[in-house]
């Protein structure tokens, strides 16, 4: 069974649009690799986490920042399809 990505966000912090944008980017990139992306309003103030199944990839409080899309796609790719090329998102800046 394909994994499900969950983005848990704080609705009081108005982070739903950020979560929706990241969900769109992930669904576009990983259409064939995931079961779906779930947006989950958090009951905990300030929470913004992204997980694949039950494994947390990003936690805003733990990591001290929101993930950049490139960083997020690479982390998700490494979990759901390690051999997948992300094109320009895989290129390192000089």
PyMOL CGO cylinders between C-alpha atoms (Angstrom):
from pymol import cmd
from pymol.cgo import CYLINDER

trace = [
    CYLINDER, 0.00, 0.00, 0.00, 1.25, 3.49, -0.86, 0.3, 1, 1, 1, 1, 1, 1,
    CYLINDER, 1.25, 3.49, -0.86, 2.15, 5.84, 1.98, 0.3, 1, 1, 1, 1, 1, 1,
    CYLINDER, 2.15, 5.84, 1.98, 0.02, 8.80, 3.05, 0.3, 1, 1, 1, 1, 1, 1,
    CYLINDER, 0.02, 8.80, 3.05, 1.53, 12.20, 3.78, 0.3, 1, 1, 1, 1, 1, 1,
    CYLINDER, 1.53, 12.20, 3.78, -0.05, 14.22, 6.59, 0.3, 1, 1, 1, 1, 1, 1,
    CYLINDER, -0.05, 14.22, 6.59, 0.44, 17.94, 7.06, 0.3, 1, 1, 1, 1, 1, 1,
    CYLINDER, 0.44, 17.94, 7.06, -0.74, 19.00, 10.50, 0.3, 1, 1, 1, 1, 1, 1,
    CYLINDER, -0.74, 19.00, 10.50, -1.03, 22.76, 10.82, 0.3, 1, 1, 1, 1, 1, 1,
    CYLINDER, -1.03, 22.76, 10.82, -2.22, 25.33, 13.34, 0.3, 1, 1, 1, 1, 1, 1,
    CYLINDER, -2.22, 25.33, 13.34, -5.42, 26.96, 12.03, 0.3, 1, 1, 1, 1, 1, 1,
    CYLINDER, -5.42, 26.96, 12.03, -5.15, 29.75, 14.63, 0.3, 1, 1, 1, 1, 1, 1,
    CYLINDER, -5.15, 29.75, 14.63, -1.79, 30.72, 13.09, 0.3, 1, 1, 1, 1, 1, 1,
    CYLINDER, -1.79, 30.72, 13.09, -3.41, 30.90, 9.63, 0.3, 1, 1, 1, 1, 1, 1,
    CYLINDER, -3.41, 30.90, 9.63, -1.10, 28.23, 8.20, 0.3, 1, 1, 1, 1, 1, 1,
    CYLINDER, -1.10, 28.23, 8.20, -3.77, 26.44, 6.17, 0.3, 1, 1, 1, 1, 1, 1,
    CYLINDER, -3.77, 26.44, 6.17, -2.74, 28.14, 2.90, 0.3, 1, 1, 1, 1, 1, 1,
    CYLINDER, -2.74, 28.14, 2.90, 0.90, 27.17, 3.46, 0.3, 1, 1, 1, 1, 1, 1,
    CYLINDER, 0.90, 27.17, 3.46, -0.19, 23.57, 4.13, 0.3, 1, 1, 1, 1, 1, 1,
    CYLINDER, -0.19, 23.57, 4.13, -2.42, 23.54, 1.03, 0.3, 1, 1, 1, 1, 1, 1,
    CYLINDER, -2.42, 23.54, 1.03, 0.42, 24.88, -1.13, 0.3, 1, 1, 1, 1, 1, 1,
    CYLINDER, 0.42, 24.88, -1.13, 2.81, 22.20, 0.15, 0.3, 1, 1, 1, 1, 1, 1,
    CYLINDER, 2.81, 22.20, 0.15, 0.15, 19.52, -0.37, 0.3, 1, 1, 1, 1, 1, 1,
    CYLINDER, 0.15, 19.52, -0.37, -0.32, 20.66, -3.97, 0.3, 1, 1, 1, 1, 1, 1,
    CYLINDER, -0.32, 20.66, -3.97, 3.42, 20.54, -4.63, 0.3, 1, 1, 1, 1, 1, 1,
    CYLINDER, 3.42, 20.54, -4.63, 3.72, 17.06, -3.12, 0.3, 1, 1, 1, 1, 1, 1,
    CYLINDER, 3.72, 17.06, -3.12, 0.72, 15.69, -5.01, 0.3, 1, 1, 1, 1, 1, 1,
    CYLINDER, 0.72, 15.69, -5.01, 2.05, 17.09, -8.28, 0.3, 1, 1, 1, 1, 1, 1,
    CYLINDER, 2.05, 17.09, -8.28, 5.49, 15.57, -7.74, 0.3, 1, 1, 1, 1, 1, 1,
    CYLINDER, 5.49, 15.57, -7.74, 4.50, 12.24, -6.19, 0.3, 1, 1, 1, 1, 1, 1,
    CYLINDER, 4.50, 12.24, -6.19, 1.21, 11.43, -7.97, 0.3, 1, 1, 1, 1, 1, 1,
    CYLINDER, 1.21, 11.43, -7.97, 2.15, 7.79, -8.58, 0.3, 1, 1, 1, 1, 1, 1,
    CYLINDER, 2.15, 7.79, -8.58, 4.07, 7.30, -5.33, 0.3, 1, 1, 1, 1, 1, 1,
    CYLINDER, 4.07, 7.30, -5.33, 1.60, 8.22, -2.57, 0.3, 1, 1, 1, 1, 1, 1,
    CYLINDER, 1.60, 8.22, -2.57, -1.92, 7.36, -1.50, 0.3, 1, 1, 1, 1, 1, 1,
    CYLINDER, -1.92, 7.36, -1.50, -2.63, 11.03, -0.88, 0.3, 1, 1, 1, 1, 1, 1,
    CYLINDER, -2.63, 11.03, -0.88, -1.92, 14.07, 1.25, 0.3, 1, 1, 1, 1, 1, 1,
    CYLINDER, -1.92, 14.07, 1.25, -4.06, 14.80, 4.27, 0.3, 1, 1, 1, 1, 1, 1,
    CYLINDER, -4.06, 14.80, 4.27, -4.41, 18.27, 5.75, 0.3, 1, 1, 1, 1, 1, 1,
    CYLINDER, -4.41, 18.27, 5.75, -5.08, 18.05, 9.46, 0.3, 1, 1, 1, 1, 1, 1,
    CYLINDER, -5.08, 18.05, 9.46, -5.97, 21.10, 11.57, 0.3, 1, 1, 1, 1, 1, 1,
    CYLINDER, -5.97, 21.10, 11.57, -4.06, 20.79, 14.83, 0.3, 1, 1, 1, 1, 1, 1,
    CYLINDER, -4.06, 20.79, 14.83, -5.53, 21.23, 18.26, 0.3, 1, 1, 1, 1, 1, 1,
    CYLINDER, -5.53, 21.23, 18.26, -2.07, 22.30, 19.48, 0.3, 1, 1, 1, 1, 1, 1,
    CYLINDER, -2.07, 22.30, 19.48, -1.23, 25.96, 18.94, 0.3, 1, 1, 1, 1, 1, 1,
    CYLINDER, -1.23, 25.96, 18.94, 1.81, 26.61, 16.75, 0.3, 1, 1, 1, 1, 1, 1,
    CYLINDER, 1.81, 26.61, 16.75, 2.07, 23.08, 15.40, 0.3, 1, 1, 1, 1, 1, 1,
    CYLINDER, 2.07, 23.08, 15.40, 3.23, 22.49, 11.83, 0.3, 1, 1, 1, 1, 1, 1,
    CYLINDER, 3.23, 22.49, 11.83, 4.42, 18.96, 11.13, 0.3, 1, 1, 1, 1, 1, 1,
    CYLINDER, 4.42, 18.96, 11.13, 4.76, 16.87, 8.00, 0.3, 1, 1, 1, 1, 1, 1,
    CYLINDER, 4.76, 16.87, 8.00, 4.84, 13.11, 8.23, 0.3, 1, 1, 1, 1, 1, 1,
    CYLINDER, 4.84, 13.11, 8.23, 4.83, 10.10, 5.94, 0.3, 1, 1, 1, 1, 1, 1,
    CYLINDER, 4.83, 10.10, 5.94, 2.57, 7.51, 7.52, 0.3, 1, 1, 1, 1, 1, 1,
    CYLINDER, 2.57, 7.51, 7.52, 3.58, 7.79, 11.19, 0.3, 1, 1, 1, 1, 1, 1,
    CYLINDER, 3.58, 7.79, 11.19, 7.15, 9.09, 10.71, 0.3, 1, 1, 1, 1, 1, 1,
    CYLINDER, 7.15, 9.09, 10.71, 7.63, 12.83, 11.21, 0.3, 1, 1, 1, 1, 1, 1,
    CYLINDER, 7.63, 12.83, 11.21, 9.86, 14.35, 8.53, 0.3, 1, 1, 1, 1, 1, 1,
    CYLINDER, 9.86, 14.35, 8.53, 9.53, 17.98, 9.61, 0.3, 1, 1, 1, 1, 1, 1,
    CYLINDER, 9.53, 17.98, 9.61, 8.44, 19.66, 12.79, 0.3, 1, 1, 1, 1, 1, 1,
    CYLINDER, 8.44, 19.66, 12.79, 8.53, 23.46, 12.77, 0.3, 1, 1, 1, 1, 1, 1,
    CYLINDER, 8.53, 23.46, 12.77, 9.33, 23.66, 16.48, 0.3, 1, 1, 1, 1, 1, 1,
    CYLINDER, 9.33, 23.66, 16.48, 11.95, 20.90, 16.44, 0.3, 1, 1, 1, 1, 1, 1,
    CYLINDER, 11.95, 20.90, 16.44, 13.63, 22.10, 13.24, 0.3, 1, 1, 1, 1, 1, 1,
    CYLINDER, 13.63, 22.10, 13.24, 13.28, 25.82, 13.95, 0.3, 1, 1, 1, 1, 1, 1,
    CYLINDER, 13.28, 25.82, 13.95, 11.81, 26.69, 10.55, 0.3, 1, 1, 1, 1, 1, 1,
    CYLINDER, 11.81, 26.69, 10.55, 9.30, 25.76, 7.89, 0.3, 1, 1, 1, 1, 1, 1,
    CYLINDER, 9.30, 25.76, 7.89, 10.76, 23.45, 5.24, 0.3, 1, 1, 1, 1, 1, 1,
    CYLINDER, 10.76, 23.45, 5.24, 11.60, 24.85, 1.83, 0.3, 1, 1, 1, 1, 1, 1,
    CYLINDER, 11.60, 24.85, 1.83, 9.77, 23.03, -0.96, 0.3, 1, 1, 1, 1, 1, 1,
    CYLINDER, 9.77, 23.03, -0.96, 13.02, 21.64, -2.37, 0.3, 1, 1, 1, 1, 1, 1,
    CYLINDER, 13.02, 21.64, -2.37, 14.02, 20.30, 1.05, 0.3, 1, 1, 1, 1, 1, 1,
    CYLINDER, 14.02, 20.30, 1.05, 10.55, 18.83, 1.61, 0.3, 1, 1, 1, 1, 1, 1,
    CYLINDER, 10.55, 18.83, 1.61, 10.42, 17.09, -1.76, 0.3, 1, 1, 1, 1, 1, 1,
    CYLINDER, 10.42, 17.09, -1.76, 13.85, 15.56, -1.22, 0.3, 1, 1, 1, 1, 1, 1,
    CYLINDER, 13.85, 15.56, -1.22, 12.87, 14.23, 2.23, 0.3, 1, 1, 1, 1, 1, 1,
    CYLINDER, 12.87, 14.23, 2.23, 9.59, 12.79, 0.94, 0.3, 1, 1, 1, 1, 1, 1,
    CYLINDER, 9.59, 12.79, 0.94, 11.32, 11.28, -2.10, 0.3, 1, 1, 1, 1, 1, 1,
    CYLINDER, 11.32, 11.28, -2.10, 13.88, 9.60, 0.16, 0.3, 1, 1, 1, 1, 1, 1,
    CYLINDER, 13.88, 9.60, 0.16, 10.97, 7.93, 2.01, 0.3, 1, 1, 1, 1, 1, 1,
    CYLINDER, 10.97, 7.93, 2.01, 8.53, 7.04, -0.77, 0.3, 1, 1, 1, 1, 1, 1,
    CYLINDER, 8.53, 7.04, -0.77, 10.68, 6.51, -3.89, 0.3, 1, 1, 1, 1, 1, 1,
    CYLINDER, 10.68, 6.51, -3.89, 14.45, 6.88, -3.28, 0.3, 1, 1, 1, 1, 1, 1,
    CYLINDER, 14.45, 6.88, -3.28, 15.33, 6.32, -6.94, 0.3, 1, 1, 1, 1, 1, 1,
    CYLINDER, 15.33, 6.32, -6.94, 13.07, 9.09, -8.24, 0.3, 1, 1, 1, 1, 1, 1,
    CYLINDER, 13.07, 9.09, -8.24, 14.73, 12.06, -9.93, 0.3, 1, 1, 1, 1, 1, 1,
    CYLINDER, 14.73, 12.06, -9.93, 13.44, 15.45, -8.86, 0.3, 1, 1, 1, 1, 1, 1,
    CYLINDER, 13.44, 15.45, -8.86, 15.04, 17.23, -11.81, 0.3, 1, 1, 1, 1, 1, 1,
    CYLINDER, 15.04, 17.23, -11.81, 16.13, 20.75, -10.91, 0.3, 1, 1, 1, 1, 1, 1,
    CYLINDER, 16.13, 20.75, -10.91, 15.28, 20.16, -7.23, 0.3, 1, 1, 1, 1, 1, 1,
    CYLINDER, 15.28, 20.16, -7.23, 18.15, 17.64, -7.08, 0.3, 1, 1, 1, 1, 1, 1,
    CYLINDER, 18.15, 17.64, -7.08, 20.76, 20.00, -8.42, 0.3, 1, 1, 1, 1, 1, 1,
    CYLINDER, 20.76, 20.00, -8.42, 23.11, 21.50, -5.89, 0.3, 1, 1, 1, 1, 1, 1,
    CYLINDER, 23.11, 21.50, -5.89, 23.81, 25.21, -6.00, 0.3, 1, 1, 1, 1, 1, 1,
    CYLINDER, 23.81, 25.21, -6.00, 27.41, 26.21, -6.66, 0.3, 1, 1, 1, 1, 1, 1,
]
cmd.load_cgo(trace, "trace")
